[in-house]
Amino acid sequence: MNRCYRISLLTAALSAALPLHASNPETAAADRSPTELAAVRVQAAQPHAKNTQSNSFGVGDWKNTPASITVLDRELLDSRHVRTLSELAYNDASLGDSYAPVGYYQNIAIRGFALDTATGYRFNGLTIAGEQRLALENVQQVEILKGEAGLAAGVIAPGGVINYVGKRPAEVRSVTLGTDSEGSRYAAIDVGHWVTPRIGLRFNAAWDDSSSYIDNADGRRNFYSLATDWLIGERGKLEVDANYQTSAQRSASGYQLLGATALPRNVDRKKMLGHQAWQEPVGIDSTNITALHTFDFNSAWQSRVSASYSRSVIDDNVAFAYGCYYAAECADGSVPGNYFAPNGDYDIYDYRSPDDTRRNQQLRAELRGRFSTGGVEHQLTFGADYFDRTVDKRRNVNEYVGTANIHDKHVPQFAPSPLQPGPSVRRLDSTQKSLFLLDRMSFADDWQVLAGGRFVRLDERAFDKRGNLERSSRLSRFLPQAALIWSANDELNLYASYAQGISLGQEAPFWTTNEGTFLPAVRSRQLEMGAKYTPSDALTLGAALFRISQPFQYAKPDDSAYGYTFVQEGQQNHIGLELSAQGRVTERLLLTASASALRARARNTGTPAYEGHPLINVPSTRASLHADYALPFVAGLSVTGGWRYASSNVATADGRVRAPSYNVADVGLRFQHQLREHAVNWNLSVDNVFNRFYWRDTGSSSGDYYLFPGAPRQARLSVTVAL
């Protein structure tokens, strides 16, 4: 059973402060010898914001990575009060929501492709289960790695991956308290210390008692994490990160098109569709553990052995608003039952799926080294990777209980279903075994050639709701990757890259003839050309032009009994241009800006009405801007502002219905000062300052499409005190 305890902010602050008086950082440093202090400081240094910890072209700086990458540092995450995946997507124009309900785990899309929750999210470069509420309190920076393909992780959606880089041990002691215009209460602590010159710890914890802008969707969250570094001898190092989180919040259902042809009007985004008094919160418990051991044989060669374990348990409880199969206006079959009725009627289902358990386990061993052959410098990376993914579920309850309307002032109350979930059974067992190799070759001072690939074998067994074997498959593929980099001068690099990837086939929705069938895995191909310019150490400018293609998977209209069959037919092509600017523009102005133009189309599908227009939930243009300006007349005071834009968003397969374009503006203030020799940082932000209504998401789940409105105006305030 999920348990999430309420605590007061005062209790959180006292819990954080009491153990901290025992050791003054300056006194502790003075007790060590100068030699010991130097060793600790070198090992505890945080990665530079322009460096990426994990990508398919090896660890390296931003400029010499032939891929489009955005790095969001801790300062930006704090100033924007980023605490959910959907809020993270605000900060890069290449990202968008892809079925991201309030109160549930969320997913996003990169370059128009929804991330695979099995492999699209990582912590310290290792895969974690994406079906969890990903916490950010223990994260130093977030890496958005676009266009990552087979060399990065074998079987993976082609859009890219999100990598969370954990905080490392350092001399840190801070308490953060926060609230918002809805009355939420938030507390977090960040405590780090080098216990000895060779053993360091970093503890993070957060308690979130959130009041949602959606009625009846308040939630609670407890989070705890511990990071340890152990310097083993002169050459070895062990880094271990572990975190645990529990949360409880009612999930808000999304809207659907009325009669499959019209957007809902006069929507009250504060209303929870289908709310029933007996509806329980969705509970999500998650555990993530990663470990990395490095050993330097000499200055040129290093071994890296890493392992991870990720587990998420979801107690799914929803009074789910879905379709109109039982509504009077849909009874004659003239309106598709998997949409709301033309008058706004919708059916309510008692949906319960407790103990939905997802586990990811990964083991990776690699060797990295440098050597020369003639006039060519080589940076070689090769190794092996093992990844196992399991899904255990109970036979769910999904029963119709009544019909309501989107304009009901009060949702009618119905009796819940008397049915109970069945026993837990294994539903999926998926194993990937792979070998990978990458060679970065440098010619003179101007050219670099990167060549490599991954050979991956995928073994999968899928089971039905009773645990009977439904499908057993084996797939082996070699996925090549190559890139060319030219250093035009000290500030400008130009690059071109090619990669192949493979992603799992999708499952046919229940309303298609072949419902429940998993289609075969599909191969993607990616081409990218780009430029990276660093006019100063503090500012980066980037541009990337890309093309990604893979087989198109969709419900094809036909003469079958259900009227649709889920197929792979034709190709979907995503062609786009991305622009980015990040860093310090002037002494007082910090900027994070990006723009994306994307043409996502399907062709040769056999269904002409589905071609020649943008694909669902892929706006043609997006832009994101966040600025931080330090005011010259008040020391420590900064004004912040943001702007988000998305063009109209297709909401039907035939392109006839679109969610309108939107502009959203955000503002804020930051004030830093000293209070009795303690650094204090006040942070005020107001999102959607003009209270604009907009549809932020037209994403899909299990083959059905939903509409989620953006949040109304919200003010948030936090204060961080360094102790």
Buried (B, 14 or more C-beta within 10 A) or exposed (E): EBEBEEBEBEEBBEBBBEEBEEEEBEEBBEEBEEEBBEBBEEBBEBBEBBBBBBBBBBBBEBBBBBBBBBBBBBBBBBBBBBBBBBBBBBBBBBBBBBBBBBBBBBBBBBBBBBBBBBBBBBBBBBBBBBBBBBBBBBBBBBBBBBBBBBBBBBBBBBBBBBBBBBBBBBBBBBBBBBBBBBEBBBBBBBBBBBEEBBBBBBBBBBBBBBBBBBEBBBBBBBBBBBBBBBBEEEEEBBBBBBBBBBBBBBBBBBBBBBBBBBBBEEBEBBBBBBBBEEBBBBBBBBBBBBBBBBBBEEEEBBBBBBBBBBBBBBBBBBBBBBBBBBBEBBEEEEBBBBBBBBBBBBBBBBBBBBBBBBBBBBBBBBBBBBEEEEEBBEBBBBBEBBBBBBBBBBBBBBBBBBBBBBBBEEBEBBEBBEEEBBEBBBBBBBBBBBBBBBBBBBEEEEEBBBBBBBBBBBBBBBBEBEBEEBEEBEBEBEBBBBBBBEBEEEEBBBBBBBBBBBBBBBBBBEBBBBBBBBBEBBBBBBBBBBBBBBEEEBBBBBBBBBBBBBBBBBBBBBEEEBBBBBBBBBBBBBBBBBBBBBBBBEEEEBBBBBBBBBBBBBEEBBBEEBBEBBBBBBBBBBBBBBBBBBEEEEEBBBEBBBBBBBBBBBBBBBBEBBBEBBEBBBBBBBBBEEEEEEBBBBBBBBBBBEEEBBBBBBBBBEBBBBBBBBBBBBBBBBBBBBB
